[in-house]
């Protein structure tokens, strides 16, 4: 074999090796893109679940008000339990997501959050409804923090802004929940039946998507304090926002309770 033939063989081997490497790179890139897409779809489903669950409750508030024979003032006082549960659970929810990871928390919250709807539908007194709303606020806050943590991780993997698509889907879920609620109300079906159907649908979505949640969060392993001192500017803004409530809100709340 002469030198020319040897060079031809070397070039052929080189080209073949480069072709193999290129195929490997393309395969890895394709698999990574597919995995990112699955992560994004799964997280989008959890945003949809959160929006659908909240809209489902909101669509049947008048029916539950009528069931418990609440006045508008009494209903306002009872509904106050939801933001109380949300606010009190803020530091705990953040700590839990940091401690156990958003993957575990978002899956658990996505199951229990819609199940609270059943407690809301079965509430037979103001105290039961208030307690259920308090839990509803806590679970709603928990799923919101966990799914947004997942979204932040996915956005970092994409290397570009994709957060708006998640929040847009939450809003779309709100419209969907309102339309479904309108159907059940017009059909004269009870809130308990309505909420049960939504629960089954949501749990089915969780089962279909939980395997594709982002396994690790950004900043895993970093310790996080349960309570931190608020920024001075944020604290002052909070005081400004509380002034109307401090001046007249307490009186209105007391009148609505009695």
N, C-alpha and C positions, 0 to 999 in steps of 0.2 A: 504494500500500500504506500503510495507516494505522499509527500507532504501536503499537496493540494487536497487530496481526498481526506486526509486527517483533519485539515482545517474545516472542510465542509461538514464533517461529522461533529466537530466541536461546536460549530455554529448551530447545527441542528439541535444538539443537546442543550445548548444555551437558550435557544428559542423555546424549546419544549419546557425547560425548567422555569423560564419566565412566564410562559403560558399557564403552567400549573400554579405558580405563585399568584398570578393575577386572578385566576379562578378562585383560589382560596380567599384572597382579599375580597373579591366580589361576594362570595358566599357569606363571609363573616359580616360584611356590611349589610347584606340583605337580611341576615338573621337578626342583626342588631336593630335595623329599621323595623322589622316585623315585631320584635319584642317591645320596642318603644311604642309602637302603635297599639299593641295589646295593653300595655300599661296605661296609655292615655284613654283607651276605650273603657277599661275597668274603672278608672278614676272618674270618668265622665258618668258612668252608671251610678256611682255612689253620690255624685252631685245631683243626679236626677232623682235618686231615692229620697234625698234630704228635701228637695223642693216639692216633690210629690206628696210626701208625708205631711209636711206643714200645710200645704194647700188643701189636702184632704180634710184636716181638722178644721181649717178656717171655713171651708164650704158648708159645714154642718153646725156652726156656732148658733145660728138662729133656732135650729131644731132642739139643741141641747138647752138653750135658754128657755124655750117654751116647755120642755119636759120638766125642768126644775122650777118653772114659774118665777124666773128672776126678772126683776126690773132692769132697766138699762144701767142704772147706777150700781145695782147689785152685781150685774154681769161684769161691769168695769172693775169692780173690786176683786172679783174672782179671777178675772183674766190677769190681774196684777201678779198672780202667783207664777206665771210663766216667766216673765223677765227676772223675777227674784231668783228662781231656780237657775236661770241662765247666768246671771251675774255672780251668784255665790259659787257656781261650779267652774268659773273661768280659771282660777289658779290651779284647782285640782285637775281639771281636764288637761291643761298644759303639762302639768307634772306627769300625769298618767301616760300621755303620748310620748313624752321624753323618756319615761322609765320603761314602758313596755313596747314602744314602737307604734307608729301610726298604722301599720298593717293589721296588727291584732285589734287595735282599738276601733278602727273604721269598720272592720267586719262585725265585731260584737255590737257596736252602736247601731249599725245598719239593720241588725236583727231586732234589737230591743226597742229602738226608737219607734218604729211603726206599731209594735206590740202595745205601747202605751196608749195608742188610739183606742184599743179595746177597753182599757180602763176608763178612758174619757167617755166612751159610749155607754158603759155600764154604771157610771156614777149615779148614785141615787140621792145624793145630798150635796150641799154646797161644800162641805168639808172634804168629801171624797173627790169632788171635781177639782178643788183647790190643790189637794195632794197630788192628783194625777197630772195637773198642769205643771206643778213644781217639778215632777219627774220628767215631764215632757220637755221642759226648758233645759234641764240638766243633760238629758240624752241628746237633745238638739245641738247644744253647745259642744258636746263631746264629739259628735260626728262631724260638725263643722270644722273643728280644729284638726281632727285627724285627716279628713279628706283634703283640706287645704295644705296640710303638711305633705301629703302625697303629691298634690299638684305642684308644690314648690320643687320637690325632688325631680319630677318629670320635666318641669320647665328647665331645670339646670341640665338635665341630660340632653334635651333638645337644643340647648344653647340659644334659644330665642323665646320671646314671650308667647305663651299659649294659655295663660291664666284666664284671659277674657272668654275663651271658648268654654271653659268649665263653668264660669259664673253665668254665661249665657244659657247654658243647658239647665242650670238651676232655675232660671227664670222661665224657660220653656216648660219645665216640669210643673212650675206653679200654674201656668195656663192650662196644662193638661189636667192637673188635679182639679182645677175649677170647672173644667168641662165635664169631667167624670162626675164631680159632685152635683152639677146641674142635672145630669142624666138621672142619678139616683134620687134626687129630690123630686124631679118631675114624675118619676115612676112611683113615688110614694113609698120607697123602701127605707127601712130604718137605718139610723147611723151605724148600729152594730153590724148589720149585714154589709153595708157599704165599707166600713172599716175592715171587716174580715176579708173581703175580696181584695182590698188594697194590700193588706198584710201578706196574703198568699202570693200576690204578684211580686211584692218587694222581696220576699224571702227567696222566690224563684230567681230573681235577678242577682241576689247575693250569691246563691249557689252557683250560678253560671259564671260569675266574674271574680270570685274571691281568689282563685288561683293566680290571677294575673295582676294582683295588686303589687305595688312596688315593695320589694322585700326589705330594703334598707333606707333609712332616712338620712338626709344631710345632717352632719353633726352628731351621728351616733357615737355614743360613748362619752359625750360631754355632759357634765353634771349641770343641773338646773335647779335654782332655788324655788321653793314653793311660793314664797312671797318676796317681792322686791319693792323697793321704794319707788313710787311713781315719779316720772319726770315733773319738774316744777311747773312747766307750761301746761302740761296735760292736767295736772292737779287743779290749776287755776281755771282752766276751761270747764272742768267738772263742777267746780263750785258755781261758776256762772250758770251752767245748765240746771243746777239744783235750786237756784233762787226762786223761780216761779213755783216750784213744788213747796219750798219752805214757806213762802208767803201765803199761798192759798190752797195748795194741793192737799195738805193734811185735813183741812176742814171739809173739802169735798169728799175725801176718802171716808172720813168719819160719818158724814151724812149718808153716803151710799151704803155703808155697813149697817146703819141703824135706820 
